[in-house]
Amino acid sequence: MLVFACVWLLAVPDWNEHNEIHAICLMIHIGEEIKKELERQERSQAWLARKLQMSRTTIRDTLKKNSIDTALLQRISTILGRNFFLLYTQNSTE
């Protein structure tokens, strides 16, 4: 399963003339968020690769993506001690 940040909102009256349902996609680049957290903790992508028992190339390629497998995101969240899933829930309620 991939994590995408899309939130479906019912249109409020007068939001548009047809009261249609609209999708608002929150653009969260999860790979960039993970990179920022690695920098904050002064850890390298190579360090994360070792912790995940993956190659550095695989990690580098994964962090270039704007979506990520939820099982892998859970593992990364645990290793870095940060719940990256909160990025999606916090942004969806703003």
C-alpha positions, 0 to 999 in steps of 0.5 A: 500500500502506498501513502498518498495525501488526498483529502475529500471534502464536501463542498459547502453551499455557495462554494461553487454553483453545483455543490460538487465534491472536490478533492484537495490533494495535499502535496507532501513529499515524504522522501523530503520529509525523511531527509529533513529528519535525517539531517535534524538527527545528524544521520546519513542515508547510509546509516538509515540503509544499514538500519533497514538492511537495504542498499544505499542506492535503494534508500536514495531512490526511495527518498526521491519519491513523493510516496512510499510503501506504508510498511516501509514508512512504519519501519522508518518512523520507528527507526527515527522515532518520528511518526511520519503518518502524522504529516498526513493527518495534521495537514488534512485537518487544516 
